Amino acid sequence: MAESNPTESALLASKICNQISSVFSTKSPNPAALDVLVQEIADAANRNGRVFIYGVGRERLMLKALSMRLFHLGLLADCVFDMNTPPIGPSDLLISSAGPGSPLQTEFAASLIVGSCSNLNWEFSASGS
């Protein structure tokens, strides 16, 4: 391996740190995803609605944990396709998530869930868009 100049390495490290810093300091014109999620959950609770979650793989496990925490907070929260899941209604919130390997499966499941309720609308957006 070639010898490197400590000054060049320090300069390169500084450039890398500045670039990373610029990514995290750039303000997005969109609200933070967590803020939107909290507001949507609060809105569903104010409508006396339930929060339904659907996920795939490890994300399902994390969403199940979220569902339990919401239940502990006094909200009505259910996991889609569990044996005791009630029907979804117009005042309810569906939170759906899938990793990069299976967004179509989640979109299909959401369309089935929402398709069973004629008065529900939904929007699918792939992560990163």
N, C-alpha and C positions, 0 to 999 in steps of 0.2 A: 504494500500500500504506500502511496506517495506521501511524503512529509507535507504537512500543511502549515502555513504561516499562522501563528496565533492571532495576529491582527486581522487577517482575512477571515478566520473562523469567527472572531468576535463580531466583525462587521456583518457576516452572513447571519449569525444568530440574532443580531439586532434587527436586521431586515425581516427575518421570519417572525419575530415577536411583534414588530410593528404591524405586519400584515395581519396576523391573527387578531391583534387588538383592534384593528380597523374593522374587521368583520363583526366583532361583538359590540362595537360602539356605534355602528350604523343603525339609525332609527328606521324602523319599518313603518310604512304608511298604514299597515293593517294592525288591528289590536292583537295583543299577545294571545296565543292559542289557549293558554290556561285561563286567562281572563274571560274569554268567550265561553269556555266550557263551564266555568263557575257560574256565569250569568245564565246560561241555558239551563243548568241544573236548578238554580234558584227560581227561574221562571216556571219550570215544570212543577216545582214544589208549591209555588204560589197559585198555580192552577189546580192544585190537588191531584196532579198527575203522577204517574210512576216513571221511574228511570229504568229503561231496559238496556242491557249491554249485550253485545255480540262480538266475539273475537275469535281468532284462530291461533292455535299453538300457545306459545309463551305469552302472547298478548292477551289471550283469553284468561290465562291465570291472573294477570295483573288487573284486568277488568273485573274479574270475579272478586279480587281483593277490594277494588274500588266500590263495587256493589255492596260488599259487606260493610265497608266503612260508612257508606251512605245510609245503609239500614241502621247502623249503630247511632247515626245522627238523627234518626227518626224519620227519614225519607223512605218512601216505598221504592225499593230497588229489586230488580229481578234479572236473571240471566236467561237470555233467549235459548230455547230448546231444552231447558231443564224440565223435569217431569212436572213440577208444580208452577210453571210460569203461566200467569193469567193472560188473557188476550190483550193486545195493545190497542189503545184508543186514541182519539184525536188530541187529548190533553197531555199525552205521554211524550217522553223523550227517548229516542233510540240513539245510543252511542255505539258505533260500530268501528272496529279497527282490525286491520290485517297487516302483517309484515309485507315486505316487498315481494314475497313469493306468491301471495294469494289474494290480491285485491279483487279479482273477478269473483272469487268464492264469496267474499263479503258483500260485494255489490249484488250478486245473485240472491243471497240470503236476505239482504235488506229489501230487495224488490219483492220477494215472497212475503215478507212480514208486512210491508207497507201495502202491497197489492191486496192483502186480505181486508184492508180498511179503505173503503171507497173515498173517505173524506180526508185522507192524509196525503201530504206532498212530501217529497224528499229530494235531496240533491246529493249526487255522488261526486266526490273529488279525490283524485289520487294524491297521496302525500307528495309534497314537493311542488305542487302546482297551485 
